[in-house]
């Protein structure tokens, strides 16, 4: 890279050895990562106290920001003045195309909205903006939750005026889809994949020819450690008539799933209880796999029973029982690869680095047009 060169995407490439920060706020933790000038990525998950997590998301911002500042200075030895770019996880924004977006006022304004739920991810950009004040570097959002590449038929819900929405773990899913393609020697833009992201939240997505054309998230599919998954509609209506909406919302996202049965959000605790012959835990573990099989089967059918690859990712991909059960379902039908954990920091840093080097188009929110020509 030539020092001081202006690339054709409208972003100044002024760093021979860019240092990039990735920020990914989750419901119970803040993940921070740094790519230093030598290309090494260091990341850390900062856990927060119950007292902090009990606060509304916006009121958690100062504590989360301070924790990130402290880790950057002491844990990573990074001076904010030397940062080349900051990449942030985007929340439930307007439906937009996959890609790298410059953070503008419209994106910040929509990140303040809780119309699609009050998930902590929406606050990542505000921490990014605060840190950027000291370095004046660009801030990006990469593949936010609201990436929308749905087929028109995927949007139909069954009730006019209500559409299915593309809301899921797009950041990790798109990254893993590209990695899967590389690992099995295929072109992502010419492949048919299912990516199963399984963690505290879940997204089972269908990728055809480089597009995430449908998905089943944790509001429509399997329950998760803290989310209820798809509930029987008549029972859901009953709950809504007998309880206030805030309570029902919490049961659906945050206090549902495994937590509602066992009082824990840790999947390893569920497995440990099951191994000790706890009948309820054994049934829950079996039901989790059973429900994920239904989601996988539905998207396999939507793909015309023709699939090139399946990737299992997210924290629950560390479970041998889950991986073996779901992999067996596709034995002889598709290449299966396992990528345990989350690669969202890597995806954020990759997107920002591509923007700095002019390898990817930087888009403007919300229309997705190139920032500059």
C-alpha positions as CSV (number, residue, x, y, z in Angstrom):
1,X,0.0,0.0,0.0
2,X,1.4,3.4,-0.9
3,X,1.4,5.9,2.0
4,X,-1.2,8.7,1.5
5,X,-2.8,7.2,-1.5
6,X,-6.6,7.7,-2.1
7,X,-8.3,4.5,-3.2
8,X,-11.2,4.3,-5.7
9,X,-13.7,3.6,-3.0
10,X,-13.4,7.0,-1.4
11,X,-11.5,5.9,1.8
12,X,-8.0,7.3,2.5
13,X,-5.4,4.6,2.6
14,X,-2.9,6.3,4.9
15,X,-1.6,3.4,6.9
16,X,1.2,1.1,5.9
17,X,0.4,-1.2,8.8
18,X,-3.2,-0.5,9.9
19,X,-4.4,-1.1,13.4
20,X,-8.1,-2.0,13.4
21,X,-10.5,-2.4,16.4
22,X,-13.6,-4.6,16.3
23,X,-16.4,-4.0,18.8
24,X,-19.2,-6.6,19.3
25,X,-21.7,-6.0,22.2
26,X,-23.7,-9.0,23.2
27,X,-26.5,-9.4,25.7
28,X,-24.2,-10.5,28.6
29,X,-20.7,-9.5,27.4
30,X,-18.7,-7.1,25.3
31,X,-16.3,-8.6,22.8
32,X,-13.3,-6.5,21.8
33,X,-10.6,-7.3,19.3
34,X,-7.5,-5.6,17.8
35,X,-5.6,-6.3,14.7
36,X,-2.2,-4.9,15.1
37,X,0.2,-3.8,12.4
38,X,1.8,-7.2,12.2
39,X,-1.5,-8.8,11.2
40,X,-2.1,-10.6,14.5
41,X,-5.7,-10.4,15.9
42,X,-6.1,-10.4,19.7
43,X,-9.6,-10.5,21.2
44,X,-11.2,-10.6,24.6
45,X,-14.7,-11.2,25.9
46,X,-15.4,-8.8,28.8
47,X,-18.1,-10.2,31.1
48,X,-20.4,-7.8,33.0
49,X,-21.8,-7.9,36.5
50,X,-25.5,-8.7,37.1
51,X,-25.9,-5.2,38.4
52,X,-24.8,-3.7,35.1
53,X,-26.8,-6.2,33.0
54,X,-29.9,-5.4,35.0
55,X,-29.8,-1.8,33.7
56,X,-31.5,-0.7,30.5
57,X,-29.1,-1.2,27.6
58,X,-28.5,2.5,27.1
59,X,-27.5,2.9,30.8
60,X,-24.9,0.1,30.4
61,X,-23.0,2.1,27.8
62,X,-20.6,4.0,30.1
63,X,-19.6,0.8,32.0
64,X,-19.1,-1.1,28.8
65,X,-17.1,1.7,27.2
66,X,-14.8,2.0,30.3
67,X,-14.2,-1.8,30.3
68,X,-13.2,-1.6,26.6
69,X,-10.9,1.4,27.2
70,X,-9.2,-0.4,30.0
71,X,-8.6,-3.6,28.1
72,X,-7.3,-1.7,25.1
73,X,-4.8,0.2,27.2
74,X,-3.8,-2.5,29.7
75,X,-4.7,-5.8,28.0
76,X,-3.7,-5.0,24.5
77,X,-1.3,-2.0,25.1
78,X,-3.0,0.0,22.3
79,X,-3.1,3.8,22.1
80,X,-6.3,5.1,20.6
81,X,-4.3,7.7,18.8
82,X,-2.7,5.1,16.5
83,X,-6.0,3.4,15.4
84,X,-6.6,3.2,11.7
85,X,-10.3,2.2,11.8
86,X,-13.0,0.9,14.1
87,X,-15.5,-1.7,13.0
88,X,-18.7,-2.2,15.0
89,X,-21.4,-4.9,15.0
90,X,-24.7,-3.4,13.7
91,X,-28.0,-4.0,15.3
92,X,-31.5,-4.4,14.0
93,X,-31.3,-1.6,11.5
94,X,-33.4,-1.1,8.3
95,X,-33.1,-4.0,5.8
96,X,-29.9,-3.5,3.9
97,X,-27.6,-5.3,1.5
98,X,-24.6,-7.3,2.9
99,X,-21.4,-5.2,3.1
100,X,-19.4,-2.6,4.8
101,X,-21.1,0.7,5.8
102,X,-19.7,4.0,6.9
103,X,-21.3,5.1,10.2
104,X,-23.4,8.2,9.4
105,X,-26.1,10.1,11.3
106,X,-28.9,8.0,9.8
107,X,-27.3,4.8,11.0
108,X,-26.8,6.3,14.5
109,X,-30.4,7.4,14.6
110,X,-31.7,4.0,13.7
111,X,-29.3,2.4,16.2
112,X,-31.2,4.3,18.9
113,X,-34.4,2.7,17.9
114,X,-35.8,-0.3,19.9
115,X,-38.6,-1.0,17.4
116,X,-37.2,-4.4,16.6
117,X,-36.1,-5.2,20.2
118,X,-33.5,-3.7,22.6
119,X,-30.5,-5.9,21.9
120,X,-27.1,-4.6,23.1
121,X,-25.6,-4.9,19.6
122,X,-27.2,-1.7,18.6
123,X,-25.0,0.2,21.0
124,X,-21.7,-0.9,19.5
125,X,-21.6,2.1,17.2
126,X,-21.8,4.5,20.0
127,X,-18.8,3.1,21.7
128,X,-17.0,3.2,18.4
129,X,-17.9,6.8,17.9
130,X,-16.7,7.7,21.4
131,X,-13.3,5.9,20.9
132,X,-12.9,7.5,17.4
133,X,-13.0,11.0,18.9
134,X,-9.4,10.5,20.0
135,X,-8.1,9.3,16.7
136,X,-10.5,10.8,14.0
137,X,-10.4,7.4,12.2
138,X,-13.3,6.0,10.1
139,X,-16.0,3.9,11.8
140,X,-17.7,1.1,9.9
141,X,-20.5,-1.4,10.4
142,X,-20.1,-4.8,8.8
143,X,-23.0,-7.1,7.9
144,X,-25.4,-6.0,10.7
145,X,-28.3,-8.2,12.0
146,X,-30.6,-6.7,9.4
147,X,-28.8,-7.9,6.3
148,X,-31.6,-8.7,3.9
149,X,-31.0,-10.9,0.8
150,X,-34.3,-12.8,1.0
151,X,-36.1,-14.2,-1.9
152,X,-39.6,-12.6,-2.4
153,X,-41.2,-15.9,-1.5
154,X,-39.2,-16.0,1.8
155,X,-41.0,-12.8,3.0
156,X,-44.5,-14.2,2.9
157,X,-45.8,-14.9,6.4
158,X,-49.4,-16.1,5.8
159,X,-51.0,-12.9,7.0
160,X,-51.3,-9.8,4.7
161,X,-49.5,-6.9,6.2
162,X,-47.1,-9.0,8.2
163,X,-43.9,-10.0,6.5
164,X,-41.1,-12.3,7.6
165,X,-38.0,-10.4,8.3
166,X,-34.3,-11.2,7.7
167,X,-33.0,-10.7,11.2
168,X,-30.2,-13.0,12.3
169,X,-26.5,-13.6,12.9
170,X,-25.5,-12.3,9.5
171,X,-22.0,-11.2,10.5
172,X,-20.8,-14.6,11.6
173,X,-23.0,-16.5,9.1
174,X,-21.6,-14.7,6.0
175,X,-18.0,-15.0,7.3
176,X,-18.4,-18.7,7.9
177,X,-20.1,-19.3,4.5
178,X,-17.1,-17.7,2.8
179,X,-14.7,-19.8,5.0
180,X,-16.7,-23.0,4.2
181,X,-16.4,-22.3,0.5
182,X,-12.6,-21.8,0.8
183,X,-12.2,-24.9,2.9
184,X,-14.1,-27.3,0.6
185,X,-12.7,-25.7,-2.6
186,X,-15.8,-24.0,-3.9
187,X,-16.9,-20.6,-5.0
188,X,-19.3,-19.1,-2.5
189,X,-21.1,-17.3,-5.3
190,X,-21.8,-20.6,-7.0
191,X,-22.7,-22.8,-4.0
192,X,-25.6,-23.9,-1.9
193,X,-24.9,-23.9,1.8
194,X,-26.7,-24.1,5.1
195,X,-25.0,-22.2,8.0
196,X,-26.1,-23.1,11.5
197,X,-25.1,-20.5,14.0
198,X,-26.0,-21.9,17.5
199,X,-25.4,-19.9,20.6
200,X,-27.4,-17.8,23.1
201,X,-29.3,-16.9,20.0
202,X,-29.6,-19.0,16.8
203,X,-29.8,-18.5,13.1
204,X,-30.1,-21.3,10.6
205,X,-29.6,-19.7,7.2
206,X,-29.7,-20.8,3.6
207,X,-27.1,-19.4,1.2
208,X,-27.5,-19.8,-2.6
209,X,-25.1,-18.3,-5.0
210,X,-23.6,-15.9,-2.5
211,X,-27.0,-14.7,-1.1
212,X,-28.5,-15.5,2.3
213,X,-32.0,-16.1,0.7
214,X,-33.8,-17.4,3.8
215,X,-33.2,-18.1,7.5
216,X,-34.9,-19.5,10.6
217,X,-34.0,-17.5,13.6
218,X,-34.7,-18.0,17.3
219,X,-38.1,-16.5,17.0
220,X,-39.2,-19.0,14.4
221,X,-37.1,-22.1,15.1
222,X,-35.5,-24.0,18.0
223,X,-35.3,-22.7,21.5
224,X,-31.8,-21.6,22.7
225,X,-30.2,-21.2,26.2
226,X,-32.2,-18.0,26.7
227,X,-34.8,-17.7,24.0
228,X,-38.1,-19.6,23.6
229,X,-38.0,-20.3,19.9
230,X,-41.2,-20.6,18.0
231,X,-44.1,-21.0,20.5
232,X,-47.6,-22.5,19.6
233,X,-49.5,-19.5,18.3
234,X,-52.7,-20.1,20.4
235,X,-50.7,-20.4,23.6
236,X,-48.7,-17.3,22.7
237,X,-52.0,-15.3,22.2
238,X,-53.1,-16.6,25.6
239,X,-49.9,-15.4,27.3
240,X,-50.3,-12.0,25.7
241,X,-53.8,-11.6,27.0
242,X,-52.9,-12.6,30.6
243,X,-49.6,-10.8,30.9
244,X,-48.1,-7.4,30.0
245,X,-46.1,-7.2,26.8
246,X,-42.8,-6.5,28.6
247,X,-43.1,-9.7,30.6
248,X,-44.0,-11.8,27.5
249,X,-41.2,-10.2,25.5
250,X,-38.7,-11.2,28.3
251,X,-39.9,-14.8,28.2
252,X,-39.4,-14.9,24.4
253,X,-35.9,-13.3,24.5
254,X,-33.8,-13.4,27.6
255,X,-35.7,-15.5,30.1
256,X,-37.0,-18.3,27.8
257,X,-35.5,-21.5,26.5
258,X,-33.2,-23.6,28.7
259,X,-33.2,-20.9,31.3
260,X,-36.9,-21.1,31.8
261,X,-36.6,-24.8,32.6
262,X,-33.3,-25.1,34.5
263,X,-32.5,-21.5,35.6
264,X,-29.2,-21.5,33.7
265,X,-28.2,-20.1,30.3
266,X,-25.1,-22.3,30.0
267,X,-25.4,-25.2,27.5
268,X,-22.5,-27.0,29.2
269,X,-24.5,-27.1,32.4
270,X,-27.5,-28.6,30.5
271,X,-25.1,-31.3,29.1
272,X,-23.6,-32.0,32.5
273,X,-27.1,-32.5,34.1
274,X,-28.1,-34.8,31.2
275,X,-24.9,-36.9,31.7
276,X,-25.9,-37.3,35.3
277,X,-29.2,-38.8,34.2
278,X,-31.4,-35.8,35.1
279,X,-34.6,-36.7,33.2
280,X,-35.6,-33.1,32.4
281,X,-32.1,-32.2,31.2
282,X,-31.9,-35.3,29.0
283,X,-35.3,-34.4,27.4
284,X,-34.3,-30.8,26.9
285,X,-31.0,-31.8,25.2
286,X,-32.8,-34.2,22.9
287,X,-35.5,-31.6,22.2
288,X,-32.9,-29.0,21.3
289,X,-31.3,-31.3,18.7
290,X,-34.7,-32.4,17.5
291,X,-35.9,-28.8,16.9
292,X,-32.6,-27.8,15.2
293,X,-33.1,-30.8,12.9
294,X,-36.5,-29.5,11.9
295,X,-35.0,-26.1,11.0
296,X,-32.2,-27.7,9.0
297,X,-34.6,-30.0,7.2
298,X,-36.9,-27.2,6.3
299,X,-34.1,-25.2,4.6
300,X,-32.7,-28.4,3.0
301,X,-36.2,-28.8,1.4
302,X,-36.2,-25.1,0.4
303,X,-32.9,-25.7,-1.4
304,X,-34.5,-28.5,-3.4
305,X,-32.6,-31.2,-1.4
306,X,-29.4,-30.1,-3.2
307,X,-26.7,-28.9,-0.9
308,X,-22.9,-28.4,-1.3
309,X,-22.1,-27.8,2.3
310,X,-23.2,-27.4,5.9
311,X,-21.4,-25.4,8.5
312,X,-22.0,-25.7,12.3
313,X,-20.8,-22.7,14.2
314,X,-21.5,-20.7,17.4
315,X,-20.8,-21.6,21.0
316,X,-23.0,-24.7,20.9
317,X,-20.9,-26.1,18.1
318,X,-18.5,-27.1,20.9
319,X,-21.0,-29.8,21.9
320,X,-19.9,-33.2,20.6
321,X,-23.5,-34.5,21.0
322,X,-25.1,-31.7,19.0
323,X,-22.4,-31.8,16.3
324,X,-22.5,-35.5,15.9
325,X,-26.3,-35.6,15.8
326,X,-26.7,-32.8,13.2
327,X,-23.7,-33.9,11.1
328,X,-25.1,-37.4,10.8
329,X,-28.3,-35.9,9.3
330,X,-26.3,-34.8,6.2
331,X,-23.9,-37.7,5.9
332,X,-23.4,-38.4,2.2
333,X,-25.6,-35.4,1.3
334,X,-23.2,-32.5,1.7
335,X,-19.7,-31.6,3.0
336,X,-20.0,-30.8,6.7
337,X,-17.5,-28.6,8.6
338,X,-17.5,-27.4,12.2
339,X,-16.4,-24.0,13.3
340,X,-16.9,-23.8,17.1
341,X,-17.4,-20.3,18.6
342,X,-18.0,-17.0,17.0
343,X,-15.9,-15.3,14.4
344,X,-17.6,-11.9,14.5
345,X,-14.5,-10.0,15.5
346,X,-12.6,-11.5,12.7
347,X,-15.4,-10.6,10.3
348,X,-15.5,-7.0,11.5
349,X,-11.8,-6.5,11.2
350,X,-11.7,-8.2,7.8
351,X,-14.4,-5.8,6.5
352,X,-12.7,-2.7,7.9
353,X,-9.3,-3.7,6.6
354,X,-10.8,-4.3,3.1
355,X,-12.3,-0.9,3.2
356,X,-9.0,0.8,4.2
357,X,-7.2,-1.1,1.4
358,X,-9.8,-0.3,-1.2
359,X,-10.6,-4.0,-1.7
360,X,-14.3,-3.7,-0.8
361,X,-16.9,-1.0,-1.5
362,X,-17.8,1.2,1.4
363,X,-21.6,1.8,1.3
364,X,-23.8,4.5,2.7
365,X,-26.7,3.7,5.0
366,X,-29.5,3.0,4.3
367,X,-29.6,2.9,0.5
368,X,-26.4,0.8,0.2
369,X,-25.0,2.9,-2.6
370,X,-21.2,3.3,-2.8
371,X,-20.0,6.1,-0.5
372,X,-18.0,7.7,-3.3
373,X,-17.1,6.8,-6.9
